[in-house]
Amino acid sequence: MLVKIKLAGADSEDKHHCVRFLLSFKYMNHLCLVFESLHMNLCENLKKFGRNIGLKLTAVRIYAKQLFIALKHLKNCGVLHCDIKPDNVLVNEAKNVLKLCDFGNAMFDQDLNRLI
């Protein structure tokens, strides 16, 4: 939870390609987290639009640039994602914006030193 709050606070203009944390609430003694809605994950996108042919090089360049922006943002915030995979990369409906999601295993880099 602290990771999500730190990332959102450091990206008030929504330019760093990490899924936006909107709010949290308790329901029947469960913590519920609300994030912005995006269309599909990268794995689904590849299966639906790139089957047997892959994605166009221009799309790969755009997605890679956006993913690098997200990774730089995480580094600047001192956050380790710990579970980057196509299922945890979301794409909007127009397929032109990519955002990193699922920070459930994320940790601050100083916490890693305590584990080692």
C-alpha distances in whole Angstrom, upper triangle without the diagonal:
4,5,5,6,9,10,11,12,14,16,17,20,18,20,18,18,14,13,13,10,12,11,10,12,14,17,19,17,14,10,11,9,12,12,16,18,20,23,23,22,24,25,27,28,30,31,32,34,34,36,39,39,35,34,36,36,35,32,31,31,29,26,26,26,23,21,23,21,18,18,20,17,15,17,18,14,15,12,14,13,15,16,18,20,22,20,17,19,19,23,24,27,29,28,28,24,22,18,16,13,11,8,8,10,9,10,11,15,16,14,17,20,19,19,22
4,5,5,6,9,10,10,12,14,16,19,18,20,18,18,15,15,14,11,13,13,12,15,17,20,22,20,17,14,14,12,14,15,18,21,22,26,25,24,26,27,29,30,32,34,35,35,36,38,41,40,37,35,37,36,35,32,31,31,29,27,27,26,23,22,22,21,17,18,18,15,13,15,15,11,12,10,13,13,15,17,19,22,24,22,19,20,21,24,25,29,31,29,29,25,23,19,17,15,13,10,11,12,10,9,9,13,14,13,15,18,17,18,21
4,5,5,6,9,10,11,12,15,17,16,17,15,15,11,12,12,10,13,14,14,17,19,22,24,22,19,16,16,13,15,14,16,19,20,23,23,21,23,24,26,27,29,31,32,32,33,35,37,37,33,32,33,33,32,29,28,28,26,23,23,22,20,18,18,17,14,14,15,12,10,12,12,9,9,7,9,9,12,14,15,18,21,20,16,17,18,21,23,26,28,26,26,22,19,16,13,12,11,7,9,10,7,7,7,11,12,12,14,17,17,17,20
4,6,5,6,8,10,11,12,15,13,15,13,13,9,9,8,6,10,10,11,15,17,20,23,21,18,14,13,10,11,10,13,16,17,20,20,19,21,23,24,25,27,29,30,30,31,33,36,36,32,30,32,32,30,27,27,27,24,22,22,22,18,17,18,17,13,14,15,12,11,14,14,11,12,10,12,11,14,15,15,18,20,18,15,16,16,19,20,23,25,24,23,19,17,14,12,10,10,7,9,11,9,10,11,14,16,15,17,20,21,21,24
4,6,5,6,9,10,11,14,13,16,14,15,12,12,10,7,10,10,11,14,17,20,23,21,19,15,14,11,12,12,14,17,19,23,23,22,24,27,28,28,30,32,33,33,34,37,39,39,35,33,35,34,33,30,29,29,27,24,25,24,21,20,20,18,15,16,17,13,12,15,14,11,13,12,14,14,17,18,19,22,23,22,18,19,19,22,22,25,27,26,25,21,20,16,15,13,13,11,13,15,12,12,12,16,17,17,19,22,22,23,25
4,6,5,6,9,11,14,13,15,13,14,12,13,11,10,13,13,15,18,21,24,27,25,22,18,18,15,16,15,16,20,21,24,25,23,25,27,29,29,31,33,34,34,35,37,40,39,35,33,34,33,32,29,29,28,26,24,23,22,19,18,19,16,14,14,14,11,10,12,11,7,10,9,12,13,16,18,19,22,23,23,19,19,20,22,23,27,28,27,25,22,20,16,15,14,15,12,14,15,12,11,10,13,14,15,17,19,20,21,23
4,5,5,6,9,11,10,11,9,10,8,9,9,9,12,14,15,19,22,24,27,26,23,19,18,15,15,13,14,17,18,21,22,20,21,24,26,25,27,30,30,31,31,34,36,35,32,29,30,30,28,26,25,24,22,20,20,19,16,15,15,13,10,11,12,8,7,10,10,7,10,8,11,11,15,16,16,19,20,20,16,16,17,19,20,23,24,23,22,18,16,13,11,11,13,10,13,14,11,12,11,14,16,16,18,20,22,22,24
4,5,5,6,9,8,10,10,11,8,9,7,7,9,11,13,17,20,23,26,25,22,18,17,13,13,11,12,15,17,20,21,20,22,25,26,25,28,30,30,31,32,34,37,36,32,30,31,30,28,26,26,25,22,21,21,20,17,16,17,14,12,14,14,11,11,14,13,10,13,12,15,14,18,19,18,21,22,21,17,17,17,18,19,22,23,22,21,17,16,13,13,12,14,12,15,17,14,15,15,17,19,20,21,24,25,26,28
4,5,6,9,10,12,11,13,12,12,10,10,11,13,15,19,22,25,28,27,24,20,19,16,16,14,15,19,20,24,25,24,25,28,30,29,31,34,34,34,35,38,40,39,36,33,34,33,31,29,29,28,25,23,24,22,19,19,19,16,14,16,15,12,12,15,12,10,13,13,17,17,20,22,21,24,25,25,21,20,20,22,22,25,26,26,24,20,19,16,16,16,17,15,18,19,16,16,15,18,19,20,22,24,25,26,28
4,6,9,9,10,9,12,11,13,11,12,14,16,18,22,25,28,31,30,27,23,22,19,18,16,17,20,21,24,25,24,25,28,29,28,30,33,34,33,34,37,39,38,34,31,32,31,29,27,26,25,23,21,21,19,17,17,16,13,12,13,12,8,10,12,9,8,11,12,15,16,20,21,20,23,24,24,20,20,20,21,22,25,26,25,23,19,18,15,15,16,18,15,18,19,16,16,14,16,18,19,21,23,24,26,27
4,5,5,7,6,9,9,11,9,11,13,15,18,22,25,28,31,30,27,24,22,18,17,14,14,17,18,21,22,22,22,26,27,26,28,31,31,30,31,34,37,35,32,29,29,28,26,24,24,23,20,19,19,17,14,15,15,12,10,13,12,8,11,13,11,10,14,14,16,16,20,21,20,22,23,23,19,18,18,18,18,22,22,22,19,16,15,13,13,14,17,15,19,20,17,18,17,19,21,22,23,26,27,28,30
4,6,8,9,12,11,12,10,11,12,14,18,21,25,27,31,30,27,24,22,18,17,15,14,17,18,22,24,23,25,28,29,28,30,33,32,32,33,36,39,37,34,31,31,31,28,26,26,25,22,21,22,20,17,18,18,15,14,17,16,12,14,17,15,13,17,17,20,20,23,24,23,25,25,25,22,20,19,20,19,22,23,23,20,17,17,15,16,17,19,18,21,23,20,21,20,22,24,25,26,29,30,31,33
4,6,8,10,11,12,10,13,13,17,20,24,27,30,33,32,30,26,24,20,18,16,14,17,17,21,22,23,23,27,28,26,28,31,31,30,31,34,37,35,32,29,29,28,25,23,24,23,19,19,20,18,15,17,17,14,13,17,16,13,15,18,16,15,19,19,21,21,25,25,23,25,25,25,22,20,18,18,17,20,20,20,18,15,16,14,16,17,20,20,23,25,22,23,22,24,26,27,29,31,33,33,35
4,6,7,8,9,8,11,12,15,19,22,26,28,31,31,28,24,22,18,16,13,11,14,14,17,19,19,20,23,24,22,25,28,27,26,28,31,34,32,29,26,26,25,23,21,21,20,17,16,17,15,12,14,15,12,11,14,14,11,14,16,15,15,18,17,19,18,22,22,20,21,21,21,18,16,15,15,14,17,17,17,15,12,12,10,12,14,17,17,20,22,19,21,21,23,25,26,27,30,31,32,33
4,6,8,10,10,14,15,19,22,26,29,31,35,34,31,27,25,21,19,16,14,16,15,18,19,19,19,23,24,22,24,27,27,26,26,30,32,30,27,24,24,23,20,18,19,17,14,14,15,12,9,12,12,9,9,12,12,10,13,15,14,14,18,17,19,18,22,21,19,21,20,21,18,15,15,15,14,18,17,16,14,10,11,10,12,14,18,18,21,23,20,21,21,22,25,26,27,29,31,32,33
4,6,9,10,13,15,19,21,25,28,30,34,33,29,26,24,20,19,15,14,16,15,18,19,17,17,21,22,21,22,26,26,25,25,29,31,29,25,23,23,22,20,18,18,16,13,13,13,11,8,9,9,6,5,9,8,6,9,12,11,11,14,13,15,14,18,18,16,18,18,19,15,13,13,14,15,18,18,17,14,11,10,8,9,12,15,15,18,19,17,18,18,19,22,23,23,26,28,28,29
4,6,9,12,15,18,20,24,27,29,32,31,28,24,22,18,17,13,12,13,12,14,15,14,14,17,18,17,19,22,22,21,22,25,28,26,22,20,21,20,18,15,15,15,12,10,11,10,6,7,9,7,5,9,10,9,10,13,14,14,16,14,15,13,17,16,13,15,14,15,12,10,10,10,11,15,15,13,12,8,6,4,6,9,13,13,17,18,16,18,18,20,23,24,24,27,29,28,30
4,6,9,12,15,17,21,24,25,29,28,24,21,19,15,14,10,10,12,11,14,15,13,14,17,18,18,20,22,23,23,23,26,29,28,24,22,23,23,21,18,18,18,15,13,14,13,9,9,11,9,6,9,11,9,9,12,13,12,14,12,13,11,14,14,12,14,14,14,10,9,9,11,12,16,17,15,14,11,8,5,5,6,9,10,13,15,13,15,16,18,21,21,21,24,26,25,27
4,7,9,12,14,18,21,22,25,25,21,18,16,12,10,7,7,9,9,12,12,12,14,16,17,17,19,22,22,22,23,26,29,28,25,22,24,24,22,19,19,20,17,14,16,16,12,12,14,13,10,13,15,12,12,16,16,15,17,14,15,13,16,14,13,15,14,13,10,9,8,10,11,14,16,15,14,11,9,5,6,5,8,9,13,15,14,16,18,20,23,23,23,26,28,27,29
4,6,9,12,16,19,21,24,24,20,17,15,11,9,6,5,9,10,14,15,15,17,20,20,20,23,25,25,25,27,29,32,31,28,26,27,27,25,22,23,23,20,18,19,19,15,15,17,15,12,15,16,13,14,17,17,15,18,16,17,15,18,17,17,18,18,17,14,13,11,13,13,16,18,17,17,13,12,9,10,9,11,11,14,17,15,17,18,21,23,23,24,28,28,28,31
4,6,8,12,15,17,21,20,17,14,11,8,6,5,7,10,12,16,17,17,19,22,22,23,25,27,27,28,29,32,35,34,31,29,30,31,29,26,26,26,23,21,22,22,18,18,20,18,15,17,18,15,15,18,18,16,18,15,17,15,18,18,18,20,20,18,15,15,14,16,16,19,21,21,20,17,15,12,12,10,11,10,12,16,14,16,17,20,23,22,24,27,27,27,30
4,7,11,14,16,20,20,17,14,11,8,5,5,7,10,13,17,19,19,22,24,24,24,28,29,29,30,31,34,37,36,33,31,33,33,31,28,28,29,26,24,25,25,21,21,23,21,18,21,22,18,18,22,21,19,21,19,21,19,22,21,21,23,23,21,18,18,16,18,17,19,22,22,22,18,18,15,15,13,14,14,16,19,18,20,21,24,26,25,27,30,30,30,33
4,7,11,13,17,16,14,11,8,6,5,7,10,13,16,19,21,21,24,27,26,27,30,31,31,32,34,36,39,39,36,34,36,36,34,31,32,32,29,27,28,28,24,24,26,24,21,23,24,21,20,24,23,20,22,20,22,20,23,22,23,25,25,23,20,20,19,21,20,22,25,25,25,22,21,18,18,15,15,15,16,19,18,20,21,25,26,25,27,30,30,30,33
4,7,10,13,13,10,7,5,4,6,9,12,15,18,21,22,22,26,27,27,28,31,32,32,34,35,37,40,41,37,36,38,38,37,33,34,34,31,29,30,30,26,26,28,26,23,24,26,23,21,25,25,21,23,21,22,20,23,22,23,25,25,23,20,21,20,23,22,25,27,27,28,24,23,20,19,16,15,15,14,18,18,19,21,24,26,24,26,29,28,28,32
4,7,10,10,8,6,5,7,8,12,15,17,21,23,24,25,28,30,29,31,34,34,34,36,38,39,43,43,40,39,41,41,40,37,37,38,35,32,34,34,30,29,31,30,26,28,30,26,25,28,28,25,26,24,25,23,25,25,26,28,28,25,23,24,23,26,25,27,30,30,31,28,26,23,22,19,18,18,17,20,21,22,24,27,28,26,29,32,31,30,34
4,7,6,5,5,6,9,11,15,18,20,23,26,26,27,30,31,31,32,35,36,36,38,40,41,44,45,42,41,43,44,43,39,39,40,38,35,36,36,33,32,34,32,29,30,32,29,27,31,31,27,28,26,27,25,26,26,28,29,30,26,24,26,25,28,28,30,33,33,34,31,29,26,25,21,19,19,18,21,22,23,25,29,29,27,29,32,31,30,34
4,5,5,7,7,10,12,16,19,20,23,25,26,27,30,31,30,32,35,35,35,37,39,40,44,44,42,41,43,44,43,40,40,41,39,36,37,38,34,33,36,34,31,33,35,32,30,33,34,30,31,28,29,27,28,27,29,30,30,27,25,27,26,28,28,29,33,33,34,31,30,27,26,22,21,21,19,23,24,25,28,31,32,30,32,35,33,33,36
4,6,9,10,14,16,19,22,23,26,28,28,29,33,33,32,34,37,37,37,40,41,42,45,46,44,43,46,47,46,43,43,44,42,39,40,41,37,36,39,37,34,35,37,34,33,36,36,33,33,31,31,29,30,29,31,32,32,29,27,30,29,31,31,32,36,36,37,35,33,30,29,25,23,23,21,24,26,27,30,33,34,31,33,36,34,33,37
4,7,9,13,16,19,23,24,27,29,29,29,33,33,33,35,38,37,38,40,42,43,46,47,44,43,46,47,46,43,42,44,41,38,40,40,37,35,37,36,33,34,36,33,31,34,34,31,31,28,29,27,28,27,30,31,32,28,27,29,29,32,32,33,37,37,38,35,33,30,28,24,22,22,19,22,23,25,27,30,31,28,30,33,31,30,34
4,6,10,13,16,20,21,23,26,26,25,29,29,29,31,34,34,34,37,38,39,42,43,40,40,42,43,42,39,39,40,38,35,36,37,33,31,34,33,29,30,32,30,27,31,31,28,28,25,26,24,24,24,26,27,28,24,23,25,25,28,28,30,33,33,34,31,29,26,24,21,18,18,15,19,20,22,24,28,29,26,28,31,29,28,32
4,7,10,13,17,18,21,24,24,24,27,28,28,30,32,33,33,35,37,38,41,42,39,38,40,41,40,36,36,37,35,32,33,34,30,29,31,30,26,27,29,26,24,27,28,24,25,22,23,21,22,21,24,25,26,23,21,23,23,26,26,28,31,31,32,28,26,23,21,18,15,15,13,16,18,19,21,25,26,23,25,28,27,26,30
4,7,10,13,15,18,20,21,21,24,25,25,27,29,30,30,32,34,35,38,39,36,35,37,38,37,34,34,35,32,29,31,31,28,26,29,28,24,26,28,25,23,27,27,24,25,22,23,20,22,21,22,23,24,21,19,21,20,22,23,24,28,27,28,25,24,20,19,16,14,14,13,17,18,20,22,25,27,25,26,30,29,28,31
4,7,10,12,15,18,18,18,22,23,23,24,27,28,28,30,32,33,36,37,34,32,34,35,34,30,30,31,29,26,27,28,24,23,25,24,21,22,24,21,20,23,24,21,22,19,20,18,19,19,20,21,21,19,16,18,17,20,20,22,25,24,25,22,20,17,16,13,11,12,11,15,15,17,20,23,25,23,25,28,27,27,30
4,7,9,12,15,16,17,20,22,22,23,26,27,26,28,30,32,35,35,32,30,32,33,32,28,29,30,27,24,26,26,22,22,25,23,20,22,24,21,20,24,24,21,23,20,21,19,21,20,20,21,21,18,16,17,15,17,17,19,22,22,23,19,18,15,15,12,12,13,13,17,17,20,22,25,27,25,27,30,30,30,33
4,6,9,12,14,14,17,19,19,20,23,24,24,25,27,29,32,32,29,27,29,30,28,25,25,26,23,21,22,23,19,18,21,19,16,19,21,18,18,21,22,19,21,19,19,17,19,18,18,19,18,16,13,14,12,14,13,16,19,18,19,16,15,12,12,9,10,11,13,16,16,19,20,24,26,25,26,29,30,29,32
4,7,10,12,13,16,19,18,18,21,23,22,23,25,27,31,30,27,25,27,27,26,22,23,24,21,19,21,21,17,17,20,18,16,19,21,18,18,22,22,20,23,20,21,18,21,20,19,19,18,16,14,13,11,12,10,13,15,16,16,13,13,10,12,10,12,14,16,19,19,21,23,26,28,27,28,32,32,32,34
4,7,9,11,14,17,15,15,19,20,19,20,23,25,28,28,25,23,25,26,24,21,22,23,20,18,21,21,18,18,21,20,17,21,23,21,21,24,25,23,25,23,23,20,22,20,19,19,17,15,13,13,9,10,8,10,13,13,15,12,12,11,12,11,13,15,17,20,20,23,25,28,31,30,30,34,35,34,36
4,6,8,11,14,12,12,15,17,16,17,19,21,25,24,21,19,21,22,21,17,19,20,17,15,18,18,15,15,19,18,16,19,21,20,20,24,24,23,25,22,22,19,21,19,17,16,14,13,12,10,6,6,5,7,10,10,11,9,9,9,11,10,13,16,18,20,20,24,26,28,31,30,30,34,35,34,36
4,7,10,12,10,9,13,14,12,13,16,18,22,21,19,17,19,21,20,16,18,20,17,15,18,19,16,17,21,20,18,21,24,23,23,26,27,26,28,25,25,21,23,20,18,17,14,12,13,11,7,6,5,5,9,8,11,10,10,11,13,13,15,18,20,23,23,26,28,30,34,33,33,36,37,36,38
4,7,8,6,7,10,11,10,12,14,15,19,19,17,15,18,20,19,15,16,19,17,14,17,19,16,16,19,20,18,20,23,22,22,25,27,26,27,24,23,20,21,17,16,14,11,9,10,9,6,6,7,7,11,9,12,11,10,11,12,11,13,17,19,21,21,25,27,29,32,31,31,35,36,34,36
4,6,5,6,9,10,11,12,13,15,18,18,15,14,17,19,18,15,15,17,15,12,15,17,14,13,17,18,16,17,21,20,20,23,25,24,25,22,20,17,17,14,12,10,7,5,7,5,4,6,9,10,13,10,13,11,9,9,10,9,11,15,16,18,19,22,25,26,30,29,28,32,33,31,32
4,5,5,6,9,10,10,10,12,15,15,12,11,14,15,15,12,11,14,13,10,12,15,13,11,15,17,15,16,20,20,19,22,24,24,25,22,20,17,17,14,11,9,5,6,8,6,6,6,10,12,13,10,12,11,8,10,10,11,13,16,18,19,19,23,25,26,30,29,28,31,33,31,32
4,5,5,6,9,10,10,11,14,14,12,12,15,17,18,14,13,17,16,13,15,18,16,15,18,20,18,19,22,23,22,24,27,27,27,24,22,18,18,14,12,9,5,6,9,8,9,10,13,14,16,13,15,15,12,13,13,13,14,18,19,19,21,24,27,28,31,30,29,32,34,31,32
4,5,5,6,8,9,10,14,14,12,12,16,18,19,15,15,18,17,15,17,20,18,17,21,22,20,22,25,25,24,27,29,29,30,26,24,21,21,17,15,12,9,8,11,10,9,9,12,12,14,12,15,15,13,14,15,15,16,19,21,22,23,27,29,30,34,33,32,35,36,34,36
4,5,5,6,7,9,13,13,10,9,12,15,15,11,12,15,14,12,15,17,16,15,19,20,19,21,24,24,24,27,29,29,30,27,25,21,22,19,16,13,9,10,12,10,9,8,10,10,11,8,11,12,11,13,14,15,17,21,22,24,24,28,30,31,35,34,33,36,38,36,37
4,6,5,5,6,9,9,7,7,11,13,14,11,11,15,15,12,14,17,17,16,19,21,20,21,24,25,25,27,29,30,30,27,25,22,22,19,16,13,9,11,13,12,12,11,13,14,14,11,14,14,13,15,16,17,19,22,24,24,25,28,31,31,35,34,33,36,38,36,36
4,6,6,5,9,10,9,10,14,16,18,15,15,18,18,16,18,21,20,19,23,24,23,24,28,28,28,30,33,33,33,30,28,24,24,20,18,15,11,12,15,14,14,13,15,15,16,13,17,17,16,18,18,19,20,24,25,26,27,30,33,34,37,36,35,38,40,37,38
4,6,6,10,11,10,10,13,17,17,14,15,19,18,16,19,22,21,20,24,25,24,26,29,29,29,32,34,34,35,32,30,26,26,23,21,17,13,14,17,15,14,12,14,13,14,12,15,17,16,18,19,20,22,25,27,28,29,32,35,36,39,38,37,41,42,40,41
4,6,9,9,8,7,10,13,14,11,13,16,16,14,17,20,19,19,22,24,23,25,28,28,29,31,33,34,35,32,30,27,27,24,21,18,14,15,18,16,14,12,14,12,12,10,13,15,15,18,20,21,23,26,28,29,30,33,35,36,40,39,38,41,43,41,42
4,6,5,4,5,8,11,13,11,11,15,15,14,16,19,19,19,22,23,23,24,27,28,28,30,33,33,34,31,29,26,26,23,20,17,13,15,18,16,16,14,16,15,15,12,15,17,16,19,20,21,24,27,28,29,29,33,35,35,39,39,37,40,42,40,40
4,5,6,9,12,15,17,15,15,18,19,17,19,22,22,22,24,27,26,27,30,31,31,33,35,36,36,33,31,28,28,24,22,18,15,16,19,18,18,17,19,18,18,16,18,20,19,22,22,23,25,28,30,30,31,34,37,37,41,40,38,41,43,41,41
4,6,10,12,15,17,16,15,19,20,19,20,24,24,23,26,28,28,29,32,33,33,34,37,38,38,35,33,30,29,26,23,20,17,19,22,21,21,20,22,21,21,19,21,23,22,24,25,26,28,31,32,32,33,36,39,39,42,42,40,43,45,42,42
4,7,9,11,14,13,13,16,18,17,18,21,22,22,24,26,27,27,30,31,32,33,36,37,37,35,32,30,30,26,23,20,17,20,22,20,20,19,21,20,20,17,19,21,20,23,24,26,28,31,33,33,33,36,38,38,42,42,40,43,45,42,43
4,7,9,12,10,9,13,14,13,14,18,18,18,20,23,23,23,26,28,28,29,32,33,33,31,29,26,26,23,20,17,14,17,19,17,17,16,18,18,18,14,16,18,17,20,20,23,25,27,29,29,30,33,35,35,38,38,36,39,41,39,39
4,6,8,6,7,10,11,10,12,15,15,16,18,20,20,21,24,25,26,28,30,31,32,29,28,25,26,23,19,17,14,16,18,15,15,13,16,16,14,11,12,14,14,17,19,21,24,26,28,29,29,32,33,33,37,37,35,38,41,39,39
4,5,5,6,9,10,11,12,14,16,17,18,20,21,22,24,26,27,29,30,32,33,31,30,27,28,25,22,20,17,20,21,18,18,15,17,17,15,12,12,15,15,19,20,23,26,28,31,31,31,34,35,35,39,39,37,40,43,41,41
4,5,5,6,9,10,10,12,14,15,16,18,20,21,22,24,26,27,28,30,31,30,28,26,27,25,21,20,17,20,21,18,19,16,18,19,17,14,13,15,15,19,20,23,26,28,31,31,30,33,34,33,37,38,36,39,41,40,40
4,5,5,6,9,10,11,12,14,15,17,19,20,21,23,25,26,27,29,30,29,28,26,28,26,22,20,18,21,21,18,18,15,16,17,15,12,11,13,14,17,19,23,26,28,31,31,30,33,33,33,37,38,36,39,41,40,40
4,5,5,6,8,10,11,12,14,15,17,18,20,21,23,24,26,27,29,27,26,23,25,23,19,17,15,17,18,14,14,11,13,14,12,9,8,10,10,14,16,19,23,25,28,28,27,30,31,31,35,35,34,37,39,38,38
4,6,5,6,8,10,10,12,14,15,16,18,20,21,22,24,26,27,25,23,21,22,20,17,15,13,16,16,13,14,12,15,16,15,11,10,12,11,14,15,18,21,23,26,26,25,28,29,29,32,33,31,34,37,35,35
4,6,5,6,9,10,10,12,14,15,16,18,20,21,22,24,26,24,23,22,23,22,18,17,16,19,18,15,16,14,16,18,16,13,11,12,12,14,16,20,23,24,27,27,26,28,29,28,32,33,31,34,37,36,36
4,6,5,6,9,10,11,13,14,15,17,19,20,21,23,25,23,23,21,23,21,18,17,15,18,17,13,14,12,13,15,13,10,8,8,9,12,14,18,21,22,26,26,25,27,28,28,31,32,31,34,36,35,36
4,5,5,6,9,10,11,12,14,15,17,18,20,21,23,21,20,18,20,18,14,13,11,14,13,10,10,9,12,14,13,9,8,7,6,9,11,14,18,19,22,23,21,24,25,25,29,29,28,31,34,32,33
4,5,5,6,9,10,10,12,14,15,16,18,20,21,19,18,17,18,17,13,13,12,15,14,11,13,12,15,18,17,13,12,11,9,11,12,15,18,19,23,22,21,23,24,23,27,28,26,29,32,31,31
4,5,5,6,9,10,11,12,14,15,16,18,20,19,19,17,20,19,15,16,15,18,16,13,14,14,16,18,17,14,11,10,10,11,12,16,19,20,24,23,21,23,23,23,27,28,27,29,32,31,32
4,5,5,6,9,10,11,13,14,15,17,18,17,17,16,18,17,14,15,14,16,14,11,11,11,13,16,15,12,10,8,6,8,9,13,16,17,21,21,19,21,22,22,25,26,26,28,31,30,31
4,5,5,6,9,10,11,12,14,15,16,15,14,12,15,14,10,11,11,13,11,9,10,11,14,17,17,14,12,10,7,7,7,11,14,15,18,18,16,18,19,19,23,24,22,25,28,27,28
4,5,5,6,8,10,10,12,14,15,14,14,13,15,15,12,14,14,17,14,12,14,15,17,21,20,17,15,13,11,11,10,14,17,16,20,19,17,19,18,18,22,23,22,24,27,26,27
4,5,5,6,9,10,11,12,14,14,14,14,17,17,14,16,16,18,15,13,14,15,17,20,19,17,14,12,10,10,10,14,17,16,20,20,17,19,18,18,21,23,22,25,27,27,28
4,5,5,6,9,10,11,12,11,11,10,14,14,11,14,14,16,12,10,12,13,15,19,19,17,15,12,9,7,7,10,13,12,16,16,14,15,15,16,19,20,20,23,25,25,26
4,5,5,6,9,10,10,9,9,9,12,12,10,13,14,16,13,12,14,16,19,22,22,20,18,15,12,10,9,12,14,13,16,15,12,14,14,13,17,18,17,20,22,22,22
4,5,5,6,9,10,10,11,12,15,16,14,17,18,20,17,15,17,19,21,24,24,22,19,17,15,13,12,15,17,15,19,18,15,15,14,14,17,19,18,20,23,23,23
4,5,5,6,9,9,11,11,15,16,14,17,19,20,16,15,17,18,20,23,23,21,19,16,14,12,11,13,15,14,17,17,14,14,13,13,16,18,18,20,23,23,24
4,5,5,6,5,7,8,11,13,12,15,17,18,15,14,16,19,21,24,25,23,21,18,15,12,10,12,13,11,14,13,10,10,9,10,13,14,14,17,19,19,20
4,5,5,6,7,10,12,15,14,17,20,21,18,17,20,22,24,28,28,25,24,20,18,16,13,15,16,14,17,16,12,11,10,9,12,14,13,15,18,19,19
4,6,8,10,13,16,18,17,21,22,24,20,19,21,23,25,28,29,27,24,21,19,17,15,17,18,16,19,18,14,13,11,11,13,15,16,17,20,21,22
4,6,9,11,14,17,17,20,22,23,19,19,21,23,24,28,29,27,25,21,19,16,15,15,16,13,16,16,12,11,8,9,11,13,14,16,18,19,20
4,7,10,13,16,16,20,22,23,19,20,22,24,26,30,31,29,27,24,21,18,16,16,17,13,16,14,10,9,6,5,8,10,11,12,14,16,17
4,6,9,12,13,16,19,19,16,17,19,22,24,28,29,26,25,22,19,16,13,13,13,10,12,11,7,6,4,6,9,10,10,13,14,15,16
4,6,9,10,14,17,17,14,15,18,21,24,27,28,26,25,22,19,16,12,12,12,9,11,9,5,5,6,6,10,10,9,12,14,13,14
4,6,7,10,13,13,10,12,15,18,21,24,26,23,23,19,16,13,9,9,8,6,8,7,4,7,9,10,13,12,12,15,17,15,17
4,6,10,13,13,11,13,16,20,23,26,28,25,25,22,18,16,12,11,10,8,9,6,6,8,10,11,14,12,11,14,16,14,15
4,6,10,10,8,10,14,17,20,23,25,22,23,20,16,14,10,9,8,8,9,7,8,11,14,14,18,16,15,18,19,17,18
4,7,8,6,8,11,14,18,21,22,19,19,17,13,11,8,9,9,9,11,10,10,13,15,16,19,18,17,20,22,20,21
4,5,5,7,10,13,17,19,21,18,18,17,13,12,9,10,10,12,13,13,13,17,19,19,23,22,20,24,25,23,24
4,5,5,8,10,14,16,18,14,16,14,11,11,9,10,11,14,15,15,16,20,22,23,26,25,24,27,29,27,28
4,6,8,10,14,16,18,15,17,15,12,11,10,9,9,12,13,14,15,19,22,23,26,25,24,28,29,26,28
4,6,10,13,16,18,15,16,14,10,9,6,5,6,9,11,12,12,16,18,20,23,22,21,25,26,24,26
4,7,10,13,15,12,13,10,7,6,5,6,8,11,14,15,14,18,20,21,25,24,23,27,28,27,28
4,7,10,12,9,11,8,6,5,6,7,10,13,15,17,17,20,22,24,27,27,26,30,31,30,31
4,7,8,6,7,6,5,6,9,10,14,16,19,21,20,24,25,27,30,30,29,33,34,33,35
4,6,5,7,6,7,8,12,13,16,18,21,23,23,26,27,29,33,32,32,36,37,36,38
4,5,8,8,10,12,15,16,19,22,24,26,26,29,31,33,36,36,36,39,41,39,41
4,5,8,10,13,16,18,21,24,27,28,28,31,32,34,37,37,37,40,42,41,42
4,6,8,11,14,16,19,22,25,26,26,29,30,31,35,35,34,38,39,38,39
4,7,10,14,16,20,22,25,26,25,28,29,30,34,34,34,37,39,38,39
4,7,10,13,17,19,22,23,22,25,26,27,30,31,30,34,35,35,36
4,7,10,13,15,19,20,19,22,23,24,28,28,27,30,32,31,32
4,6,10,12,15,17,15,18,19,21,24,24,24,27,29,28,30
4,7,9,12,13,12,15,16,18,21,21,21,24,26,25,26
4,6,9,11,10,14,16,18,21,20,20,24,25,24,26
4,5,8,8,12,15,17,20,18,18,22,23,21,24
4,6,5,8,11,14,16,15,15,19,19,18,21
4,6,9,12,15,17,15,15,19,19,17,20
4,7,10,12,15,12,12,16,16,14,16
4,7,9,12,10,10,14,15,13,16
4,6,8,7,7,11,11,11,13
4,5,5,7,10,11,11,13
4,5,5,7,9,10,11
4,5,5,7,9,11
4,5,5,7,9
4,5,5,7
4,5,5
4,6
4
